[in-house]
Amino acid sequence: MSEKDLADRLSQFALDTIKMLRFFVNSPEAFVVRKQLARSATSVGANYEEALGARSRSDFKHKISICLKEMRETHYWLRLSVASGLVQKDKSNKLILEADELKRILGASFVTLNKQNE
């Protein structure tokens, strides 16, 4: 997958997550989870764009590690949203699968970057 393809995919993931947030129930606890999910889901693509503009290999690796961390957090919030009944599973199932796949892609990139430094 090219850098542009991954950047586009992360951007689409953030957009799809924002759209899904409209289906959350209206409650105080949903507000908290919705806010956390919105922040982490939109952060991944923004950090990836920063990684593409990294000034060094070390900076690139650091930004990718942040992307992975944020995607792991996003995956957590998505799963929690469904498990707690804040959003229906059918509204978020595709996003949960995509978050898992993106997490694996970013994780593999991070492992590769670590191996290259050995």
C-alpha positions as CSV (number, residue, x, y, z in Angstrom):
1,M,0.0,0.0,0.0
2,S,1.4,3.4,-0.9
3,E,1.7,6.3,1.5
4,K,-1.0,8.1,-0.4
5,D,-3.3,5.1,-0.3
6,L,-2.9,4.8,3.5
7,A,-3.3,8.5,4.0
8,D,-6.5,8.4,2.0
9,R,-7.7,5.4,3.9
10,L,-7.0,7.0,7.3
11,S,-8.9,10.2,6.2
12,Q,-11.9,8.1,5.0
13,F,-11.8,6.2,8.3
14,A,-11.9,9.5,10.3
15,L,-14.8,10.8,8.1
16,D,-16.8,7.5,8.5
17,T,-16.2,7.7,12.3
18,I,-17.5,11.2,12.4
19,K,-20.6,10.2,10.5
20,M,-21.2,7.2,12.8
21,L,-21.0,9.4,15.9
22,R,-24.4,10.9,14.8
23,F,-26.0,7.6,15.7
24,F,-24.9,7.6,19.4
25,V,-27.6,7.7,22.0
26,N,-27.9,11.0,23.8
27,S,-26.6,10.6,27.3
28,P,-23.8,12.1,29.5
29,E,-21.7,8.9,29.2
30,A,-22.2,8.9,25.4
31,F,-21.0,12.4,25.2
32,V,-17.7,11.4,26.9
33,V,-17.1,8.4,24.7
34,R,-18.2,10.2,21.6
35,K,-15.7,13.0,22.3
36,Q,-12.8,10.5,23.0
37,L,-13.6,8.5,19.9
38,A,-13.8,11.6,17.7
39,R,-10.4,12.8,19.0
40,S,-8.6,9.6,18.6
41,A,-10.1,8.6,15.2
42,T,-9.2,12.0,13.6
43,S,-5.8,12.1,15.3
44,V,-4.5,9.1,13.4
45,G,-4.7,10.6,9.9
46,A,-3.4,13.9,11.1
47,N,-0.4,12.3,12.7
48,Y,0.2,10.2,9.6
49,E,0.3,13.4,7.5
50,E,2.9,14.7,10.0
51,A,4.9,11.5,9.6
52,L,5.0,12.0,5.8
53,G,6.6,15.4,6.4
54,A,9.1,14.0,9.0
55,R,12.5,15.6,9.1
56,S,14.3,12.4,9.9
57,R,13.9,8.7,10.0
58,S,13.7,8.9,13.8
59,D,10.9,11.5,13.6
60,F,9.0,9.4,11.0
61,K,9.3,6.3,13.3
62,H,8.1,8.4,16.3
63,K,5.0,9.7,14.4
64,I,4.1,6.2,13.2
65,S,4.2,5.0,16.8
66,I,1.8,7.8,17.7
67,C,-0.5,6.8,14.8
68,L,-0.4,3.2,16.1
69,K,-1.2,4.3,19.6
70,E,-4.1,6.5,18.5
71,M,-5.5,3.7,16.3
72,R,-5.4,1.2,19.2
73,E,-7.2,3.8,21.3
74,T,-9.8,4.3,18.6
75,H,-10.3,0.6,18.3
76,Y,-10.9,0.4,22.0
77,W,-13.5,3.2,22.0
78,L,-15.4,1.7,19.1
79,R,-15.6,-1.7,20.9
80,L,-16.6,0.0,24.1
81,S,-19.3,2.0,22.3
82,V,-21.0,-1.2,21.0
83,A,-20.5,-3.2,24.2
84,S,-22.1,-0.4,26.3
85,G,-25.0,0.0,24.0
86,L,-24.1,3.6,23.1
87,V,-24.4,2.8,19.4
88,Q,-25.9,-0.1,17.5
89,K,-23.5,-2.8,16.3
90,D,-24.7,-2.5,12.7
91,K,-23.7,1.2,12.7
92,S,-20.1,0.6,13.8
93,N,-19.2,-3.0,12.8
94,K,-17.4,-1.9,9.6
95,L,-15.5,0.7,11.5
96,I,-14.4,-1.8,14.1
97,L,-13.1,-4.1,11.3
98,E,-11.4,-1.2,9.5
99,A,-9.8,0.0,12.8
100,D,-8.4,-3.5,13.4
101,E,-7.0,-3.7,9.9
102,L,-5.5,-0.2,10.0
103,K,-4.0,-1.1,13.4
104,R,-2.3,-4.1,11.9
105,I,-1.0,-2.1,9.0
106,L,0.5,0.6,11.2
107,G,1.8,-2.1,13.6
108,A,3.6,-3.9,10.7
109,S,5.1,-0.5,9.5
110,F,6.4,0.2,13.0
111,V,7.9,-3.3,13.3
112,T,9.6,-2.9,9.9
113,L,11.0,0.5,10.9
114,N,12.4,-1.0,14.1
115,K,14.0,-3.9,12.2
116,Q,15.7,-1.4,9.8
117,N,17.3,0.3,12.8
118,E,18.9,-2.9,14.0
